[in-house]
Amino acid sequence: MVDFDSPTHEAALIGPAVLRAAENRNLLREPRLGYIVKSPDEYPDGELQIRRVVYEQEHWAAISIARNATGKLEDALRSGDKSFDPDSLAEIVFVEARDESVIRNCPPPLLYYDFLFLFPQSFCF
């Protein structure tokens, strides 16, 4: 999990909220899906580099919070932009071909469930 939001917005809300939720999720009893929080400094090419490390099988999956996600959401709310896509605030990446039987049954359903768990209701439209 990488938060590109916090370094780009001095009062970031989305990145820190998702990271806190992930850290809380890591405290749950096993079996559970765990998260490793990585610094955005490790990925200078941003979200494209996150995809690449998953595609190259360095990680099973990744969640990245977009650069300036909080600012994008604030701008959309302030302007009433009806074309705003909240899916642009974060991304889940995984590769099904890595191990089809595992991927089909484990990470995607858990990631999608956790993604909903990680985003507080206040960020939902």
Secondary structure in CASP SS format (residue, H / E / C, confidence):
PFRMAT SS
TARGET T0000
AUTHOR 0000-0000-0000
METHOD secondary structure of the structure
MODEL  1
M C 1.00
V E 1.00
D E 1.00
F C 1.00
D C 1.00
S H 1.00
P H 1.00
T H 1.00
H C 1.00
E C 1.00
A C 1.00
A C 1.00
L C 1.00
I H 1.00
G H 1.00
P H 1.00
A H 1.00
V H 1.00
L H 1.00
R H 1.00
A H 1.00
A H 1.00
E H 1.00
N H 1.00
R H 1.00
N H 1.00
L C 1.00
L C 1.00
R C 1.00
E C 1.00
P C 1.00
R C 1.00
L C 1.00
G C 1.00
Y C 1.00
I C 1.00
V C 1.00
K E 1.00
S C 1.00
P H 1.00
D H 1.00
E H 1.00
Y C 1.00
P C 1.00
D C 1.00
G C 1.00
E H 1.00
L H 1.00
Q H 1.00
I H 1.00
R H 1.00
R H 1.00
V H 1.00
V H 1.00
Y H 1.00
E C 1.00
Q C 1.00
E C 1.00
H C 1.00
W C 1.00
A E 1.00
A E 1.00
I E 1.00
S E 1.00
I E 1.00
A C 1.00
R C 1.00
N C 1.00
A H 1.00
T H 1.00
G H 1.00
K H 1.00
L H 1.00
E H 1.00
D H 1.00
A H 1.00
L H 1.00
R H 1.00
S H 1.00
G C 1.00
D C 1.00
K C 1.00
S C 1.00
F C 1.00
D C 1.00
P H 1.00
D H 1.00
S H 1.00
L H 1.00
A E 1.00
E E 1.00
I E 1.00
V E 1.00
F E 1.00
V C 1.00
E H 1.00
A H 1.00
R H 1.00
D C 1.00
E H 1.00
S H 1.00
V H 1.00
I H 1.00
R H 1.00
N H 1.00
C C 1.00
P H 1.00
P H 1.00
P H 1.00
L H 1.00
L H 1.00
Y H 1.00
Y H 1.00
D H 1.00
F H 1.00
L H 1.00
F H 1.00
L H 1.00
F C 1.00
P C 1.00
Q H 1.00
S H 1.00
F H 1.00
C C 1.00
F C 1.00
END
